Amino acid sequence: MSLRGRFLLTFSGLIFLGVIAISGYSILFVRGHLLTASRDNLDRQARYLALLLADRTDSTDYSAIITDYARYTGQQVELLDANFLVGLSAGAITDTTAPLFTGIAPLPEAPTQERQYVRITASEAQIADTLSSVGLIIGGGILVALLLTLVVAWVVADRVSRPIRDLAATAHQITTGEQVAVPPTQRRDEIGDLSRAVAAMAARLQEDIRDLRRLTRAQEDFIAAVSHEVRNPVFSARGYLEAALDEVQGDRGEVDRPRLREYLEKSHRNLLRIQQLFADMLLLVRLEFQGEPGQPARTELAQLAGELEETFAPQAQEKGISLEVALGDLAVKGQPEIIKIALSNLTSNAIRHTAQGQVRLEATRRNERVQISVTDSGEGIPLDQQERIFEKFYRIDKARSREQGGSGLGLALVRQCMLALQTRIEVESEPGRGSRFWFDLPVA
């Protein structure tokens, strides 16, 4: 038998077996998918009807709504009490020979002992027509595929070299840097191995190019933000230092020492801002690229509380606000350095944005986890900005934040600390009523 004949026989047999297998699998898959989709749809309908009933202030409307819903959908709809006993029912399942499936959902915002449930029941017979149609379509497809197999086999036999030409063209596109998707192949010969290798190489190369572009954009954005943040304190420090030099080198005789001291203090504050900015940047980069330094360890919150109170009590006293650190005698799992960085930034941020009142650090055990929170009575955060406050260099009030000495990286550092500790930071706040930040860690 010629090579073409052997190829034709093999190709036809493989396609025949493949079509049969795919068709059988498709029928089973479609049936399973329809059943799953129908069950999910019943759950969604039950939740929707539960919300619809919960919006009604008069429970006497329930019967009319349930009846209309059952008549419209052709399903059985029931309202159950807290003990899952039927209170109201509408509609009925006409075909009880087929398997039934249900969707159930509670009416929201009701006490547990008074809670009611919506249950919707349907029969698999409702999707029988769909399954029959799908079976006919797939059966017809099988016949058409088998007839086309012979024709396609002859064509493929004459064009067996096409994959080689396609791979050569693809390789050329890759070398020119073009974005190209290598089509998948099911071949199990050398050509198939070559095609898969080229596809993997192209995917990896394009992924590297996308990562490099994202990294480049991120670097550009970060450098632009840093340049903007550094420029102002540098210019301010330079201006005050030049004014101080003019004061010292002037021809007015006696130096105005209070004014000179003011210039130097302002220059010093701006230099401290630059120093803090770069320290925060280095720490942020270390956390982003190294994650949590070391393995989680036992952290005593009492010891951490003492260190935080010693650090921030003078700052709170200077502003005339009360600082209360009530972390208790609990112990958690996590790197002490990372936890301290997060709480230090949260506490500093709370004190900075609180004009009067108090800042409170508190730890509460909840089962096998400890919730640690920082609460203040400060200016609060608008709801539409609560997601963005964890972005690098984002400030709600940029001018005021710079006057208060913030680097714009504190909450970004907190979020990165949470990633290193494998938890997340949460916030709730209301303008004019203060803010509360919290996260939780496992009990040690």
C-alpha positions in Angstrom: 0.0 0.0 0.0 1.3 3.4 -0.9 2.1 6.1 1.7 -0.9 8.0 0.6 -3.1 5.0 1.0 -1.7 4.2 4.5 -2.1 7.9 5.4 -5.7 7.9 4.1 -6.6 4.8 6.0 -5.0 5.9 9.2 -6.3 9.4 9.0 -9.9 8.2 8.2 -9.8 5.7 11.1 -8.5 8.3 13.5 -11.1 10.9 12.5 -13.9 8.3 12.7 -12.9 7.2 16.2 -12.4 10.8 17.2 -15.8 12.0 15.9 -17.5 9.1 17.7 -15.7 9.8 21.0 -16.2 13.6 20.8 -19.9 13.1 19.9 -20.6 10.8 22.8 -18.7 13.1 25.2 -20.5 16.1 23.8 -23.9 14.6 24.4 -23.0 13.7 28.0 -21.3 17.1 28.5 -24.3 19.1 27.1 -26.7 17.1 29.3 -24.6 17.6 32.4 -24.2 21.3 31.5 -27.9 21.8 31.0 -28.7 20.2 34.3 -26.1 22.2 36.1 -27.2 25.4 34.4 -30.9 24.6 35.3 -30.0 24.0 38.9 -28.0 27.2 39.1 -30.8 29.0 37.4 -33.3 27.7 40.0 -31.0 29.0 42.8 -30.8 32.4 41.1 -34.6 32.5 40.7 -35.0 31.5 44.4 -32.7 34.3 45.5 -34.5 36.8 43.2 -37.9 35.8 44.5 -36.7 36.0 48.1 -35.5 39.5 47.5 -38.7 40.4 45.8 -40.8 39.1 48.8 -38.4 40.8 51.3 -39.2 44.2 49.6 -42.9 43.7 50.4 -43.9 45.2 53.8 -47.2 43.4 53.7 -46.9 39.6 53.9 -50.4 39.2 52.4 -48.9 40.0 49.0 -46.7 36.9 49.2 -49.5 34.6 47.9 -50.2 36.7 44.8 -46.5 37.1 43.9 -45.8 33.3 44.4 -48.8 32.4 42.3 -47.9 34.7 39.5 -44.3 33.5 39.5 -45.4 29.9 39.4 -47.8 30.5 36.5 -45.2 32.4 34.6 -42.4 29.9 35.0 -44.4 26.7 35.0 -42.6 25.6 38.2 -43.6 24.7 41.7 -43.0 27.6 44.1 -43.2 27.2 47.9 -42.7 29.5 50.9 -41.2 27.6 53.9 -41.0 28.7 57.5 -38.0 28.4 59.8 -38.7 24.7 60.3 -38.9 24.2 56.5 -42.6 23.5 56.6 -44.6 24.6 53.6 -46.6 27.8 54.3 -47.6 28.9 50.8 -47.5 26.8 47.6 -48.3 27.5 44.0 -47.9 25.5 40.8 -47.2 21.8 40.5 -44.9 19.4 38.7 -47.0 17.6 36.1 -44.3 15.0 35.1 -43.2 13.3 38.3 -41.5 10.4 36.6 -38.4 12.4 35.7 -35.9 13.4 38.4 -36.6 16.7 40.2 -34.2 19.4 41.3 -34.8 22.4 43.5 -33.4 25.9 44.3 -33.8 27.4 47.7 -32.9 30.8 49.2 -33.7 32.6 52.5 -35.5 35.9 52.8 -32.8 38.3 53.8 -32.6 40.5 56.9 -34.8 38.3 59.1 -33.9 36.8 62.5 -33.0 33.1 62.3 -36.0 32.0 64.3 -38.3 33.9 62.1 -36.6 33.3 58.8 -38.6 32.1 55.8 -37.3 30.3 52.7 -38.3 30.3 49.0 -38.1 26.9 47.3 -38.6 26.4 43.6 -38.9 22.9 42.1 -38.6 21.8 38.5 -38.4 18.5 36.6 -35.7 17.3 34.2 -38.5 16.7 31.7 -38.4 20.5 31.0 -35.0 20.1 29.3 -35.8 16.9 27.5 -36.7 18.7 24.3 -33.4 20.6 24.4 -31.5 17.4 24.9 -33.3 15.8 22.0 -32.5 18.7 19.7 -28.9 18.6 20.7 -28.8 14.9 20.0 -30.2 15.4 16.5 -27.8 18.1 15.8 -24.8 16.1 17.0 -26.0 13.0 15.1 -26.3 15.0 11.9 -22.9 16.4 12.5 -21.5 12.9 12.8 -22.9 11.9 9.4 -21.6 15.0 7.7 -18.2 14.6 9.4 -17.8 11.0 8.3 -18.7 12.0 4.7 -16.2 14.8 4.7 -13.5 12.6 6.2 -12.6 10.9 2.9 -12.5 14.2 1.0 -10.4 15.9 3.7 -8.1 12.9 3.9 -7.2 13.1 0.2 -6.6 16.9 0.5 -4.5 16.5 3.7 -2.4 13.7 2.2 -1.4 16.1 -0.7 -0.7 18.9 1.7 1.2 17.1 4.4 4.0 19.6 4.1 1.8 22.5 5.0 2.6 22.4 8.8 6.2 22.7 8.0 5.6 25.8 5.9 3.3 27.3 8.6 5.9 26.7 11.3 8.5 28.3 9.2 6.3 31.4 8.7 5.5 31.5 12.4 9.2 31.3 13.3 9.9 34.2 11.0 7.2 36.3 12.6 8.5 35.6 16.0 12.1 36.6 15.0 10.7 40.0 13.8 9.0 40.6 17.2 5.4 40.3 15.9 2.6 39.2 18.2 1.7 35.8 16.9 -0.5 32.9 18.2 0.7 29.5 17.1 -2.4 27.3 16.4 -2.6 24.2 18.5 -2.0 20.8 17.0 -3.0 17.2 17.8 -0.2 15.6 15.9 1.9 13.0 17.7 4.9 12.9 15.3 8.0 15.0 14.9 6.0 17.8 13.2 3.6 17.9 16.1 6.5 18.0 18.6 8.1 20.9 16.6 4.8 22.7 16.5 4.2 22.4 20.2 7.8 23.5 21.0 7.4 26.6 18.7 4.0 27.3 20.4 5.5 27.1 23.9 8.5 29.3 22.8 6.2 31.9 21.2 3.9 31.9 24.3 6.8 32.3 26.7 8.5 34.9 24.6 5.3 37.0 24.2 4.5 36.6 27.9 8.0 37.9 28.7 7.5 40.8 26.3 4.2 41.7 28.0 5.7 41.4 31.4 8.6 43.6 30.4 6.2 46.2 29.0 4.1 46.2 32.1 7.3 46.4 34.2 8.5 49.3 32.1 5.2 51.1 32.4 5.2 50.5 36.2 8.8 51.8 36.5 7.9 54.9 34.4 4.9 55.6 36.5 6.8 55.0 39.7 9.7 57.2 38.7 7.3 59.9 37.6 5.5 59.8 40.9 8.8 59.7 42.9 10.1 62.6 40.9 7.0 64.6 41.6 7.1 63.8 45.3 10.8 64.6 45.7 10.8 67.7 43.7 8.7 69.8 46.1 10.7 69.2 49.3 14.0 69.5 47.4 13.0 72.9 46.0 11.6 74.0 49.4 14.8 72.9 51.2 16.9 74.7 48.6 14.8 77.8 48.9 15.0 78.0 52.7 18.8 77.2 52.7 19.4 80.0 50.1 17.3 82.3 52.3 19.4 81.3 55.3 22.6 82.0 53.4 21.4 85.4 52.4 20.6 86.1 56.0 24.1 85.1 57.1 25.9 86.8 54.3 23.8 89.9 54.1 25.2 93.4 54.8 22.6 94.2 57.4 24.9 93.7 60.3 23.4 91.6 63.0 21.8 88.2 61.9 18.1 87.7 62.6 18.6 84.5 64.6 14.8 83.6 64.9 14.3 84.0 61.2 17.5 82.0 60.5 16.4 79.2 62.8 13.0 79.1 61.0 14.7 78.7 57.7 16.9 75.9 59.0 14.0 74.1 60.7 11.9 74.2 57.5 14.9 72.9 55.5 15.4 70.2 58.0 11.8 69.1 57.8 11.9 68.9 54.1 15.1 66.9 54.2 13.4 64.5 56.7 10.5 64.1 54.3 12.9 63.1 51.5 14.7 60.7 53.9 11.4 59.1 55.0 10.2 58.9 51.4 13.3 57.0 50.3 13.1 54.8 53.4 9.5 53.9 52.6 10.4 53.3 49.0 13.2 50.9 49.8 11.0 49.0 52.3 8.1 48.8 49.8 10.5 47.4 47.1 11.9 44.9 49.6 8.4 43.7 50.5 7.2 43.5 46.9 10.1 41.5 45.7 11.1 39.4 48.7 7.7 38.9 50.4 7.8 38.0 54.0 11.4 37.8 55.3 11.6 34.4 57.0 9.1 32.0 58.4 6.1 33.1 60.5 7.0 33.3 64.2 5.2 33.8 67.5 4.6 37.5 68.1 3.6 38.7 71.5 1.3 41.6 71.1 2.0 42.9 74.6 5.6 43.6 73.7 4.6 45.1 70.4 2.1 47.4 72.3 4.9 48.7 74.5 7.1 49.6 71.5 4.2 51.3 69.7 3.1 53.3 72.7 6.7 54.4 73.4 7.1 55.5 69.8 3.9 57.3 69.2 2.8 58.6 72.6 5.0 61.8 72.3 3.5 62.5 68.8 -0.1 62.1 70.2 0.6 64.3 73.2 2.1 67.0 71.0 -1.3 67.1 69.1 -3.3 66.9 72.3 -5.0 63.6 71.4 -5.4 60.4 73.4 -3.4 57.3 72.3 -4.7 54.0 73.8 -2.9 50.8 73.0 -5.0 47.8 74.2 -3.5 44.8 72.4 -3.7 42.6 75.5 -1.7 39.4 76.2 -2.5 37.7 72.9 0.0 36.1 70.6 -0.2 35.7 66.8 1.6 34.0 64.0 3.5 36.3 61.7 6.7 38.1 61.3 7.0 40.6 64.2 8.9 43.1 61.9 6.1 43.0 59.3 3.3 43.4 61.9 5.1 46.3 63.5 5.6 48.0 60.2 1.9 47.7 59.4 0.7 48.9 62.8 3.3 51.7 62.9 2.1 53.1 59.6 -1.6 52.7 60.6 -1.0 54.4 63.9 1.1 57.2 62.4 -1.5 57.8 59.7 -4.3 57.8 62.3 -2.5 60.4 64.5 -1.7 62.5 61.5 -5.3 62.7 60.4 -6.8 63.2 63.8 -7.1 66.8 65.1 -8.8 66.0 68.4 -10.2 63.0 70.2 -8.3 59.7 70.4 -6.5 56.9 68.5 -7.1 53.4 69.8 -5.2 50.1 69.0 -7.1 47.0 70.0 -6.8 43.3 69.6 -9.8 40.9 69.9 -9.7 37.1 69.6 -12.2 35.6 67.2 -12.1 31.8 67.4 -8.6 30.8 66.0 -7.8 34.3 64.7 -7.0 37.6 66.3 -8.4 40.8 64.9 -6.1 43.8 65.3 -7.7 47.2 64.6 -6.6 50.9 64.7 -9.5 53.3 65.2 -9.4 57.1 65.2 -11.8 60.0 65.6 -10.3 62.0 62.8 -11.4 63.5 59.5 -12.6 60.2 57.9 -12.4 59.0 54.3 -15.1 59.4 51.6 -16.6 56.1 50.5 -15.6 56.6 46.9 -11.9 56.9 47.8 -11.6 54.1 50.3 -10.3 51.7 47.7 -7.7 54.1 46.3 -6.1 55.1 49.6 -3.9 52.0 49.3 -2.3 53.1 46.0 1.2 54.4 46.0 1.4 58.2 46.4 -2.4 58.6 46.5 -3.6 61.3 48.8 -7.2 62.4 49.5 -6.1 66.0 50.0 -2.7 66.3 48.4 -1.7 69.7 49.7 -2.8 69.1 53.3 -1.2 65.6 53.4 2.2 67.1 52.3 1.9 69.8 55.0 1.3 67.0 57.6 4.4 65.2 56.4 3.0 62.1 54.8 5.0 60.4 52.1 1.9 58.9 50.3 3.4 55.4 50.8 2.2 54.5 54.3 -1.0 52.6 53.3 0.6 51.1 50.3 3.2 49.6 52.7 0.4 48.4 54.9 -1.2 46.6 52.0 2.1 45.0 51.0 2.6 43.9 54.6 -0.8 42.2 54.5 0.2 40.3 51.3 3.4 39.2 53.1 1.3 38.0 56.1 -1.2 36.3 53.8 -4.1 38.4 55.1 -5.8 41.6 54.0 -6.5 45.1 55.4 -10.1 46.3 55.8 -11.3 49.8 56.3 -14.6 51.5 57.3 -14.8 55.2 57.6 -17.2 58.1 57.5 -16.2 61.7 56.8 -16.1 63.7 60.0 -16.6 60.6 62.2 -13.2 58.9 62.0 -11.8 55.7 60.5 -11.2 52.1 61.5 -8.6 49.9 59.9 -8.3 46.2 60.8 -6.8 42.9 59.8 -6.6 39.4 61.4 -3.9 36.9 62.0 -3.9 33.3 63.3 -3.5 32.7 67.0 -0.1 31.4 68.0 
